[in-house]
Amino acid sequence: MNEKWTKFVLLILLVFLFSEGCAIRHQARLYDLETADVILVKAWVRGNRAIDEATLPTGEHCKGESVSGGGGSVSWGSIYSHNYGSASYSSATIPLSQRGIMTMACEKGITFDCEFVVSSFAIQGHGICRDNRGKYYRLIF
C-alpha cells in the first residue's frame, strides 16, 4: 500500500471513530390526547440511544432516555396497542423500522412510559406514551 492510500484509510477510520461519539440533536412532540397540550421533547441521539428532556405545560422539568432496536422484546406493545390495535407488529408489517421505548421522570413525580416505531434510516417515527396517572399521549418525531 502506498503512503497516500494508508493516510486515506486512517482518515476514514478516524471519521467513523469520532462520529460514533457525536450526538445529534432532535425534537419530538407529545400530544396530550385529552387536553391537546403539546409537550416538546428534546433528544440528543447517538446511535440507537438518546437522552431526552422535556418541560410540561406546568413548568415541571423531565429527564429520561430512549432506545430502539430490531426485533422488539417480549414486553413491547402493551402501550402501543392501546391506540393502534394489535401489538403483533413486526418488520413484515412495518417495513424498515425498529421498535423502541422511552422513559422519562419529572421533578414532581410524573413519569412517562412510551413505545414507538422508528424508521431504520431516519430519525422519524410515532408511538404512544402513558404517564403514571393513566393519561395517554401521542408521540411524533
Beta strands, then each sheet from edge to edge (+ up, - down):
strand 1: 24-32
strand 2: 38-46
strand 3: 49-55
strand 4: 61-69
strand 5: 97-106
strand 6: 111-119
strand 7: 125-131
strand 8: 136-140
sheet 1: 1+ 2- 3+ 4- 5+ 6- 7+ 8- 1+
end
